[in-house]
Amino acid sequence: MSELHLDPTKRHEFVLLFDVKDGNPNGDPDAGNMPRVDPETMQGIVTDVALKRKVRDYVTLVKQNADGYRIFIQSESALNALIEEAAQAIGTEKNSKRPNKDLQAEMLRRYYDIRMFGAVLTTGDYNAGQVRGPLQFTFARSLDPVLPLELTITRKARTTEERMESGETEMGKKPLVPYGLYRAHGFYNPFLAGGWVSRDDLALFWEALQHLFDFDRSASRGEMHVRGLCIFSHENPKGNAPAHKLFELIRINRKTGVEAPRCFNDYTVEIGLPPSGVTLTCLVDPRKG
C-alpha cells in the first residue's frame, strides 16, 4: 500500500462513510435532542464539530495526554488557564494586544488538536494569536432521508419516596433514527500545516477515523460503524485535480427494490479510477461491506 496519504507536505481529500442503526448520531439541543435533519430533504446531519470531538476523544484515549498529544478543546480545564500554563513554561510576560509567536509555537507543540484543526488563542492575558488548522470536515449528511423517532421508555425504579407510594411509573423519551448511512468529506491543506504536522500526526488522524465509534459507545447512539475511509492524495501540494471531481468518483446507490434502507448491504458502492497524479488509498474499503 502506498504511504502517500501519510505525507504532511501533500494535499489530501477524503470521504468518510458511517452508519447508525436504532440510535441518535448527533442530537440537536434546540430540538429536544432529536437527531439533526435538513427540514427540506429530511436527510440526517452530523456536524463537523461532533466528528472532531470523536477524533479528540480517541487521541486522548490512546495517547493519555502524552507530551505533544494533549487536547486543547476539552472540558476539564479553562482554555485561558492552559494558555497561561504554556506561557509560564517558556517565561513569556502578559500581553493581550500583540500575538506572541514563541507562545503560539509552544501551544502547537503541546496540543495535537491545535496542530490539526487550529484554534483561537487570543482570549486571555497571554495572546498566542490564531491558528488556522490544515484539516477540516464538512457536515456529514445521510444519503437518504431519515425518519427521526421519539420512543417513550419506562422504568420500574422510582426516584422519590412519594413516587414509591403513588406507584407512578417513571417515563422518558429516547430519540433515534432506525437507519441512516452518512457521508462526510474532509480536506487537508499542507500550506496551513506550518511545518508542525508530522507523518505520525497524520497516521494518528487516519487511525482515529477508522476507529471513530469503537470506543464511544452509548445507549443513545445505538450501533454506529465506519463503513468507508477513502483518501485522495495529490503528488502536487497544490493539487492534481479538483476535490469535487474526486468525491464524485465514489458513487453510492440504493439497490433496486430497496425503498427504506435498514443496513449497509442495501447499498452498492462503485469507485472510479483517480486521475493522473492522484493516489487513492482506502483504509476502510466500502466495497467490502
C-alpha positions in Angstrom: 0.0 0.0 0.0 1.3 3.5 -0.9 2.1 5.7 2.1 1.5 9.0 0.2 -1.5 9.6 2.5 0.9 10.0 5.4 2.9 12.8 3.8 2.1 16.1 5.5 3.6 18.1 2.7 1.0 16.8 0.2 -2.7 17.8 -0.3 -5.3 15.2 0.7 -9.1 14.9 0.5 -11.1 12.1 2.0 -14.5 10.6 2.1 -15.8 9.2 5.4 -18.8 6.9 5.4 -20.5 5.7 8.6 -23.9 4.4 9.5 -26.2 4.3 12.5 -28.9 1.8 13.4 -31.5 2.5 16.1 -29.6 5.4 17.5 -29.1 9.1 17.7 -25.8 10.1 15.9 -26.0 13.8 16.8 -28.7 15.3 18.9 -29.9 18.9 18.4 -30.2 20.7 21.7 -32.6 23.2 20.2 -35.0 20.4 19.2 -35.2 18.4 22.4 -32.0 16.4 21.4 -33.8 14.9 18.4 -31.5 13.7 15.6 -30.4 16.6 13.4 -32.1 16.8 10.0 -32.3 19.0 7.0 -36.0 20.0 7.2 -36.4 20.3 3.4 -35.0 17.0 2.5 -35.2 15.1 5.8 -31.6 14.0 5.3 -29.8 13.4 8.6 -26.9 15.7 9.6 -23.9 15.2 11.9 -21.9 18.3 12.5 -18.2 18.7 11.8 -17.8 19.7 15.5 -19.2 16.3 16.6 -16.8 14.5 14.3 -13.8 16.5 15.5 -14.9 15.7 19.1 -14.6 12.0 18.4 -11.1 12.4 17.0 -10.1 14.4 20.0 -11.5 11.8 22.4 -9.7 9.0 20.5 -6.4 10.8 20.7 -6.9 11.3 24.4 -7.7 7.6 24.9 -4.7 6.3 23.0 -2.1 8.9 23.9 -3.2 9.5 27.5 -2.2 13.2 27.4 1.4 12.4 26.4 3.7 15.3 25.7 2.8 16.7 22.3 -0.5 15.0 22.2 -2.6 16.8 24.7 -6.0 18.1 23.6 -6.8 21.8 24.0 -10.5 21.8 23.4 -11.8 19.8 26.4 -14.0 20.3 29.5 -11.5 19.6 32.3 -9.6 23.0 32.3 -10.3 26.6 31.3 -8.7 27.4 27.9 -7.1 30.6 29.2 -5.5 28.7 32.0 -3.9 26.3 29.5 -2.5 29.2 27.5 -1.2 30.8 30.7 0.4 27.4 31.7 2.3 27.3 28.4 3.3 31.0 28.7 4.8 30.5 32.1 6.6 27.4 31.0 8.6 29.4 28.4 8.8 32.6 30.5 6.5 34.8 28.5 5.1 38.0 30.0 1.5 39.1 29.9 0.5 40.8 26.7 -3.1 40.6 25.4 -2.6 43.0 22.5 0.2 41.5 20.3 0.4 37.8 19.4 3.4 36.1 20.8 4.9 33.7 18.1 7.0 31.8 20.7 3.9 31.1 22.8 2.0 30.1 19.7 4.8 27.6 18.8 4.6 26.2 22.3 0.9 25.7 22.0 1.3 24.0 18.7 4.0 21.7 20.1 1.8 20.7 23.1 -1.6 20.3 21.6 -2.4 17.8 18.8 -5.8 19.4 18.0 -4.3 22.9 17.6 -1.8 21.5 15.1 -4.6 19.7 13.2 -7.7 21.8 13.5 -6.4 25.2 14.6 -7.6 27.3 17.5 -8.3 30.9 18.6 -5.6 31.7 21.3 -6.4 35.4 21.9 -8.9 35.1 24.7 -6.9 35.9 27.8 -3.9 37.8 29.2 -1.5 35.9 27.0 -2.0 36.3 23.3 -0.8 33.4 21.2 -2.7 34.5 18.1 -5.0 32.5 15.9 -4.0 29.2 14.2 -5.7 28.0 11.0 -5.6 24.3 11.0 -4.9 22.2 7.9 -7.7 19.7 8.5 -11.3 20.5 8.1 -14.5 18.4 7.8 -17.8 19.1 6.2 -21.1 18.2 7.9 -21.9 14.5 7.4 -25.2 14.1 5.6 -27.3 10.9 5.1 -27.6 9.6 1.6 -31.3 9.1 2.0 -34.0 10.8 4.2 -34.1 9.5 7.7 -37.1 9.1 10.0 -36.5 10.7 13.4 -38.4 8.9 16.1 -39.0 9.6 19.7 -39.8 6.4 21.7 -41.3 6.5 25.1 -39.5 4.4 27.7 -40.4 3.4 31.2 -38.5 2.1 34.2 -39.6 0.2 37.3 -37.3 2.1 39.7 -38.6 5.3 41.4 -36.5 8.3 42.3 -38.5 9.5 45.3 -40.5 8.1 48.3 -43.6 9.9 47.0 -43.4 8.1 43.7 -42.9 4.8 45.6 -46.1 5.4 47.5 -48.1 6.5 44.5 -46.9 3.7 42.3 -46.5 6.0 39.3 -44.3 4.7 36.6 -41.4 7.0 35.6 -41.2 7.7 31.9 -38.7 9.2 29.5 -38.0 9.7 25.8 -35.4 8.1 23.5 -34.8 9.8 20.2 -33.4 7.8 17.3 -33.3 7.1 13.6 -34.0 3.5 12.5 -31.1 3.6 10.0 -29.0 6.1 8.2 -25.9 6.0 6.0 -23.9 9.2 6.4 -21.2 10.7 4.2 -18.7 13.4 5.1 -15.9 15.0 3.2 -12.6 16.3 4.5 -9.7 18.3 3.4 -6.0 18.6 4.4 -4.2 21.7 3.2 -0.4 21.3 3.5 0.1 25.1 3.3 -1.6 25.5 6.6 0.4 22.8 8.4 3.2 25.3 9.1 5.8 22.5 9.4 4.2 21.4 12.6 2.2 18.4 11.3 4.3 15.1 11.2 3.7 11.8 9.5 2.9 10.4 12.9 0.2 13.1 13.3 -1.4 12.2 10.0 -1.2 8.5 10.8 -2.9 9.1 14.1 -5.7 11.1 12.4 -6.4 8.3 9.9 -6.3 5.8 12.7 -8.8 7.8 14.7 -11.2 8.0 11.8 -11.1 4.2 11.3 -12.0 3.7 15.0 -14.3 6.7 15.3 -17.1 4.9 17.2 -15.3 1.8 18.6 -14.6 3.4 22.0 -17.5 5.9 22.0 -20.4 3.5 22.5 -23.5 4.6 24.4 -27.1 3.5 24.7 -28.3 6.7 23.0 -26.2 6.1 19.8 -27.3 2.6 19.1 -25.0 0.9 16.6 -22.6 3.1 14.7 -19.8 1.9 12.4 -17.3 3.4 10.0 -18.1 1.9 6.6 -15.6 3.7 4.4 -12.5 5.8 4.6 -11.1 6.7 1.2 -8.2 9.2 0.9 -7.2 11.0 -2.3 -3.5 12.1 -2.1 -2.0 14.5 -4.6 1.6 14.4 -5.9 1.5 18.2 -6.3 0.9 20.0 -2.9 -1.3 22.4 -4.9 -3.4 19.5 -6.1 -3.6 17.5 -9.3 -7.4 17.5 -9.6 -10.4 19.5 -8.2 -11.7 18.0 -4.9 -15.3 17.7 -6.1 -14.3 15.7 -9.1 -12.5 13.2 -6.8 -15.5 13.0 -4.5 -17.7 12.2 -7.5 -15.6 9.0 -8.2 -17.2 7.4 -5.1 -20.8 6.6 -6.1 -23.2 5.0 -3.6 -26.7 4.0 -4.6 -29.6 2.1 -3.1 -30.1 -1.4 -4.5 -33.0 -2.0 -6.8 -36.2 -2.7 -4.9 -35.0 -1.2 -1.6 -37.4 1.6 -0.5 -36.4 2.0 3.1 -32.7 1.1 3.7 -32.1 -0.6 7.0 -28.5 -1.9 6.6 -25.3 -1.1 4.7 -25.9 -4.0 2.4 -28.9 -2.2 1.0 -26.5 0.0 -1.0 -24.0 -0.6 -3.8 -20.6 1.2 -3.9 -18.6 2.0 -7.0 -15.3 3.7 -7.1 -13.8 5.1 -10.3 -10.1 5.4 -11.1 -8.4 8.6 -9.9 -6.7 10.9 -12.5 -3.0 11.1 -13.1 -1.1 12.5 -10.1 -3.7 11.4 -7.5 -3.4 8.2 -5.4 -6.4 6.6 -3.8 -6.0 4.8 -0.5 -9.0 3.1 1.0 -8.1 2.4 4.7 -11.7 1.1 5.1 -12.9 -0.1 1.7 -16.7 0.5 1.4 -16.9 -2.1 -1.4 -16.1 -4.9 1.0 -19.1 -4.2 3.2 
